[in-house]
């Protein structure tokens, strides 16, 4: 099945800003899973985490593509087109994750 996502050309090779959720680390909070912005390298927590920082980052920046990032999971998600896809080479995570539920 062909992808309908029109934002794949915006995927960048990024350097993650942190090994955990940037905002949760600053406040001492915790998360369930991490998502990596493939536009700028922001690391945020997933929508199952209470703070939902990855989605908040998308809403603030309109950066469309995230990658499952703990450990590298190999999948991507486009917020705009609401479509999952696979990465050929996931972004490596330095591990271990400093805080989690």
MIKETOR-137566 format. One record per atom (N, C-alpha, C, CB): x, y, z; atom name; residue in three letters. Coordinates in steps of 0.05 Angstrom, whole numbers, padded with zeros to 5 digits. Glycine has a CB too. Example, Ala and Ser with C-alpha at 12.3 -4.5 7.8 and 13.67 -1.06 7.14 Angstrom:
BEGIN
      x      y      z atom type
  00264 -00114  00156    N  Ala
  00246 -00090  00156   CA  Ala
  00264 -00066  00156    C  Ala
  00226 -00089  00181   CB  Ala
  00257 -00045  00142    N  Ser
  00273 -00021  00143   CA  Ser
  00258  00001  00157    C  Ser
  00282 -00012  00114   CB  Ser
//
This chain:
BEGIN
      x      y      z atom type
  00017 -00024  00000    N  Unk
  00000  00000  00000   CA  Unk
  00018  00025  00000    C  Unk
 -00019  00000  00024   CB  Unk
  00012  00043 -00018    N  Unk
  00028  00068 -00020   CA  Unk
  00021  00087  00003    C  Unk
  00024  00081 -00047   CB  Unk
  00041  00101  00012    N  Unk
  00037  00121  00033   CA  Unk
  00023  00146  00021    C  Unk
  00063  00129  00046   CB  Unk
  00005  00157  00037    N  Unk
 -00009  00181  00029   CA  Unk
  00004  00206  00041    C  Unk
 -00038  00180  00037   CB  Unk
  00023  00202  00059    N  Unk
  00036  00224  00074   CA  Unk
  00051  00242  00054    C  Unk
  00056  00213  00095   CB  Unk
  00045  00268  00056    N  Unk
  00058  00287  00038   CA  Unk
  00081  00302  00052    C  Unk
  00037  00307  00029   CB  Unk
  00090  00292  00075    N  Unk
  00110  00306  00090   CA  Unk
  00136  00290  00093    C  Unk
  00100  00312  00118   CB  Unk
  00138  00268  00080    N  Unk
  00162  00251  00082   CA  Unk
  00187  00266  00073    C  Unk
  00159  00226  00066   CB  Unk
  00185  00285  00055    N  Unk
  00208  00301  00046   CA  Unk
  00218  00320  00068    C  Unk
  00200  00317  00021   CB  Unk
  00203  00323  00090    N  Unk
  00212  00340  00112   CA  Unk
  00228  00325  00133    C  Unk
  00188  00354  00124   CB  Unk
  00231  00299  00130    N  Unk
  00246  00284  00150   CA  Unk
  00275  00291  00148    C  Unk
  00242  00253  00145   CB  Unk
  00286  00297  00172    N  Unk
  00315  00305  00174   CA  Unk
  00330  00284  00191    C  Unk
  00318  00333  00186   CB  Unk
  00355  00281  00185    N  Unk
  00373  00267  00204   CA  Unk
  00378  00286  00227    C  Unk
  00400  00257  00191   CB  Unk
  00369  00279  00251    N  Unk
  00371  00298  00274   CA  Unk
  00388  00286  00296    C  Unk
  00342  00304  00284   CB  Unk
  00397  00303  00313    N  Unk
  00411  00295  00337   CA  Unk
  00391  00300  00360    C  Unk
  00438  00311  00342   CB  Unk
  00383  00279  00374    N  Unk
  00364  00283  00396   CA  Unk
  00375  00302  00417    C  Unk
  00357  00256  00409   CB  Unk
  00357  00320  00427    N  Unk
  00366  00340  00446   CA  Unk
  00371  00328  00474    C  Unk
  00344  00361  00449   CB  Unk
  00358  00306  00481    N  Unk
  00361  00293  00507   CA  Unk
  00356  00263  00504    C  Unk
  00342  00306  00528   CB  Unk
  00362  00248  00525    N  Unk
  00356  00219  00525   CA  Unk
  00328  00214  00535    C  Unk
  00376  00204  00542   CB  Unk
  00314  00234  00546    N  Unk
  00287  00232  00556   CA  Unk
  00271  00256  00548    C  Unk
  00287  00229  00587   CB  Unk
  00246  00257  00556    N  Unk
  00228  00279  00549   CA  Unk
  00241  00306  00560    C  Unk
  00200  00275  00561   CB  Unk
  00245  00324  00542    N  Unk
  00259  00349  00549   CA  Unk
  00244  00364  00571    C  Unk
  00262  00367  00525   CB  Unk
  00218  00367  00568    N  Unk
  00202  00382  00588   CA  Unk
  00200  00367  00614    C  Unk
  00175  00389  00577   CB  Unk
  00195  00341  00613    N  Unk
  00192  00325  00638   CA  Unk
  00218  00325  00654    C  Unk
  00184  00297  00631   CB  Unk
  00241  00324  00640    N  Unk
  00267  00325  00654   CA  Unk
  00270  00351  00669    C  Unk
  00290  00321  00634   CB  Unk
  00261  00373  00656    N  Unk
  00263  00399  00669   CA  Unk
  00246  00402  00694    C  Unk
  00256  00421  00649   CB  Unk
  00223  00389  00694    N  Unk
  00204  00392  00716   CA  Unk
  00206  00368  00736    C  Unk
  00176  00394  00706   CB  Unk
  00222  00348  00730    N  Unk
  00224  00325  00747   CA  Unk
  00201  00306  00745    C  Unk
  00226  00334  00776   CB  Unk
  00186  00308  00722    N  Unk
  00163  00290  00718   CA  Unk
  00172  00265  00703    C  Unk
  00142  00305  00701   CB  Unk
  00153  00247  00698    N  Unk
  00158  00221  00685   CA  Unk
  00141  00218  00661    C  Unk
  00154  00198  00705   CB  Unk
  00147  00197  00646    N  Unk
  00133  00191  00620   CA  Unk
  00131  00162  00615    C  Unk
  00147  00205  00597   CB  Unk
  00115  00154  00595    N  Unk
  00113  00126  00587   CA  Unk
  00131  00119  00564    C  Unk
  00084  00120  00580   CB  Unk
  00128  00134  00542    N  Unk
  00144  00129  00518   CA  Unk
  00154  00155  00507    C  Unk
  00128  00113  00497   CB  Unk
  00175  00154  00491    N  Unk
  00187  00178  00479   CA  Unk
  00182  00179  00449    C  Unk
  00217  00179  00485   CB  Unk
  00180  00204  00439    N  Unk
  00177  00210  00411   CA  Unk
  00198  00230  00403    C  Unk
  00148  00219  00404   CB  Unk
  00210  00226  00380    N  Unk
  00232  00243  00370   CA  Unk
  00221  00259  00346    C  Unk
  00257  00227  00362   CB  Unk
  00223  00286  00347    N  Unk
  00215  00302  00325   CA  Unk
  00237  00300  00303    C  Unk
  00212  00332  00333   CB  Unk
  00229  00291  00279    N  Unk
  00248  00287  00258   CA  Unk
  00252  00313  00241    C  Unk
  00239  00265  00240   CB  Unk
  00244  00336  00252    N  Unk
  00250  00361  00240   CA  Unk
  00273  00375  00256    C  Unk
  00226  00380  00239   CB  Unk
  00271  00374  00283    N  Unk
  00290  00389  00299   CA  Unk
  00304  00373  00321    C  Unk
  00275  00412  00312   CB  Unk
  00296  00349  00327    N  Unk
  00309  00333  00347   CA  Unk
  00297  00335  00375    C  Unk
  00338  00340  00348   CB  Unk
  00275  00349  00378    N  Unk
  00261  00351  00404   CA  Unk
  00252  00323  00412    C  Unk
  00237  00371  00402   CB  Unk
  00257  00317  00438    N  Unk
  00247  00291  00449   CA  Unk
  00224  00298  00468    C  Unk
  00270  00276  00464   CB  Unk
  00201  00286  00463    N  Unk
  00177  00291  00479   CA  Unk
  00164  00265  00487    C  Unk
  00158  00309  00465   CB  Unk
  00147  00267  00507    N  Unk
  00132  00243  00516   CA  Unk
  00107  00238  00499    C  Unk
  00125  00245  00545   CB  Unk
  00099  00213  00498    N  Unk
  00076  00204  00481   CA  Unk
  00049  00213  00492    C  Unk
  00077  00174  00479   CB  Unk
  00028  00208  00477    N  Unk
  00001  00216  00485   CA  Unk
 -00010  00198  00507    C  Unk
 -00017  00215  00462   CB  Unk
  00003  00176  00513    N  Unk
 -00006  00160  00536   CA  Unk
  00007  00170  00562    C  Unk
  00002  00130  00532   CB  Unk
  00027  00187  00560    N  Unk
  00039  00201  00583   CA  Unk
  00021  00224  00590    C  Unk
  00068  00211  00577   CB  Unk
  00021  00232  00616    N  Unk
  00002  00252  00625   CA  Unk
  00007  00280  00612    C  Unk
  00003  00255  00655   CB  Unk
  00032  00286  00605    N  Unk
  00038  00312  00595   CA  Unk
  00037  00315  00564    C  Unk
  00066  00320  00604   CB  Unk
  00039  00293  00549    N  Unk
  00036  00294  00520   CA  Unk
  00053  00314  00506    C  Unk
  00006  00299  00513   CB  Unk
  00079  00316  00514    N  Unk
  00096  00337  00504   CA  Unk
  00103  00334  00474    C  Unk
  00122  00337  00520   CB  Unk
  00103  00310  00463    N  Unk
  00109  00308  00434   CA  Unk
  00087  00321  00418    C  Unk
  00112  00278  00426   CB  Unk
  00062  00316  00425    N  Unk
  00039  00329  00411   CA  Unk
  00039  00359  00416    C  Unk
  00013  00316  00419   CB  Unk
  00045  00368  00440    N  Unk
  00046  00396  00445   CA  Unk
  00068  00409  00428    C  Unk
  00052  00401  00475   CB  Unk
  00090  00395  00425    N  Unk
  00112  00406  00407   CA  Unk
  00102  00409  00379    C  Unk
  00137  00387  00408   CB  Unk
  00088  00389  00368    N  Unk
  00076  00391  00342   CA  Unk
  00057  00414  00339    C  Unk
  00062  00365  00334   CB  Unk
  00040  00418  00359    N  Unk
  00021  00440  00358   CA  Unk
  00034  00467  00359    C  Unk
  00000  00437  00380   CB  Unk
  00057  00469  00373    N  Unk
  00071  00494  00375   CA  Unk
  00088  00500  00351    C  Unk
  00088  00494  00400   CB  Unk
  00098  00479  00337    N  Unk
  00118  00483  00316   CA  Unk
  00108  00475  00288    C  Unk
  00142  00468  00322   CB  Unk
  00087  00458  00286    N  Unk
  00078  00447  00261   CA  Unk
  00098  00428  00249    C  Unk
  00071  00469  00241   CB  Unk
  00118  00418  00264    N  Unk
  00136  00397  00254   CA  Unk
  00120  00371  00252    C  Unk
  00161  00394  00273   CB  Unk
  00117  00360  00228    N  Unk
  00097  00339  00224   CA  Unk
  00105  00311  00231    C  Unk
  00089  00340  00196   CB  Unk
  00130  00304  00231    N  Unk
  00139  00276  00233   CA  Unk
  00152  00270  00260    C  Unk
  00157  00268  00210   CB  Unk
  00143  00249  00274    N  Unk
  00157  00239  00297   CA  Unk
  00166  00210  00292    C  Unk
  00139  00241  00322   CB  Unk
  00185  00201  00309    N  Unk
  00194  00174  00308   CA  Unk
  00191  00162  00336    C  Unk
  00224  00172  00299   CB  Unk
  00182  00137  00338    N  Unk
  00182  00123  00364   CA  Unk
  00211  00120  00373    C  Unk
  00168  00095  00361   CB  Unk
  00217  00128  00398    N  Unk
  00245  00132  00405   CA  Unk
  00254  00118  00431    C  Unk
  00250  00161  00407   CB  Unk
  00241  00099  00442    N  Unk
  00251  00087  00467   CA  Unk
  00244  00057  00470    C  Unk
  00241  00102  00491   CB  Unk
  00261  00039  00464    N  Unk
  00285  00043  00447   CA  Unk
  00277  00050  00419    C  Unk
  00303  00017  00447   CB  Unk
  00296  00055  00401    N  Unk
  00287  00061  00374   CA  Unk
  00268  00039  00364    C  Unk
  00312  00063  00354   CB  Unk
  00244  00048  00356    N  Unk
  00223  00029  00349   CA  Unk
  00220  00024  00319    C  Unk
  00197  00038  00361   CB  Unk
  00232  00042  00303    N  Unk
  00231  00038  00274   CA  Unk
  00207  00048  00260    C  Unk
  00233  00009  00269   CB  Unk
  00188  00060  00274    N  Unk
  00164  00071  00261   CA  Unk
  00163  00101  00263    C  Unk
  00139  00058  00273   CB  Unk
  00149  00113  00244    N  Unk
  00144  00141  00245   CA  Unk
  00114  00147  00243    C  Unk
  00159  00155  00221   CB  Unk
  00107  00172  00250    N  Unk
  00079  00181  00249   CA  Unk
  00079  00209  00239    C  Unk
  00066  00179  00277   CB  Unk
  00061  00214  00220    N  Unk
  00056  00241  00210   CA  Unk
  00031  00252  00224    C  Unk
  00053  00242  00179   CB  Unk
  00034  00273  00240    N  Unk
  00011  00285  00254   CA  Unk
 -00009  00296  00234    C  Unk
  00020  00307  00273   CB  Unk
  00000  00308  00212    N  Unk
 -00017  00322  00193   CA  Unk
 -00034  00302  00178    C  Unk
 -00001  00339  00174   CB  Unk
 -00021  00282  00166    N  Unk
 -00035  00262  00150   CA  Unk
 -00045  00238  00165    C  Unk
 -00017  00253  00128   CB  Unk
 -00039  00237  00191    N  Unk
 -00047  00215  00209   CA  Unk
 -00040  00188  00197    C  Unk
 -00077  00217  00215   CB  Unk
 -00015  00184  00192    N  Unk
 -00006  00160  00179   CA  Unk
  00020  00149  00192    C  Unk
 -00002  00164  00149   CB  Unk
  00020  00123  00197    N  Unk
  00044  00109  00207   CA  Unk
  00060  00100  00183    C  Unk
  00037  00085  00225   CB  Unk
  00086  00098  00187    N  Unk
  00104  00086  00166   CA  Unk
  00129  00076  00180    C  Unk
  00112  00108  00145   CB  Unk
  00146  00061  00166    N  Unk
  00170  00049  00177   CA  Unk
  00194  00065  00168    C  Unk
  00173  00020  00168   CB  Unk
  00214  00069  00186    N  Unk
  00240  00080  00179   CA  Unk
  00259  00058  00171    C  Unk
  00252  00097  00203   CB  Unk
  00275  00062  00151    N  Unk
  00295  00042  00143   CA  Unk
  00317  00039  00165    C  Unk
  00309  00050  00117   CB  Unk
  00325  00062  00177    N  Unk
  00345  00061  00198   CA  Unk
  00336  00079  00221    C  Unk
  00373  00071  00187   CB  Unk
  00326  00068  00243    N  Unk
  00317  00084  00266   CA  Unk
  00340  00100  00278    C  Unk
  00305  00066  00287   CB  Unk
  00334  00123  00290    N  Unk
  00353  00139  00304   CA  Unk
  00362  00125  00329    C  Unk
  00342  00167  00310   CB  Unk
  00388  00121  00333    N  Unk
  00397  00107  00357   CA  Unk
  00391  00123  00383    C  Unk
  00427  00102  00356   CB  Unk
  00385  00108  00404    N  Unk
  00380  00121  00430   CA  Unk
  00404  00114  00448    C  Unk
  00353  00110  00443   CB  Unk
  00414  00134  00463    N  Unk
  00438  00129  00480   CA  Unk
  00432  00111  00504    C  Unk
  00449  00154  00489   CB  Unk
  00406  00108  00512    N  Unk
  00399  00092  00535   CA  Unk
  00417  00097  00559    C  Unk
  00398  00063  00528   CB  Unk
  00411  00089  00583    N  Unk
  00383  00082  00592   CA  Unk
  00366  00107  00595    C  Unk
  00384  00066  00619   CB  Unk
  00340  00103  00595    N  Unk
  00322  00125  00598   CA  Unk
  00322  00133  00627    C  Unk
  00293  00117  00588   CB  Unk
  00327  00159  00632    N  Unk
  00330  00168  00660   CA  Unk
  00305  00166  00678    C  Unk
  00339  00196  00660   CB  Unk
  00281  00171  00667    N  Unk
  00257  00170  00683   CA  Unk
  00235  00157  00667    C  Unk
  00249  00198  00693   CB  Unk
  00218  00141  00680    N  Unk
  00195  00130  00667   CA  Unk
  00175  00122  00689    C  Unk
  00203  00104  00650   CB  Unk
  00150  00117  00681    N  Unk
  00129  00109  00700   CA  Unk
  00134  00081  00710    C  Unk
  00101  00110  00687   CB  Unk
//
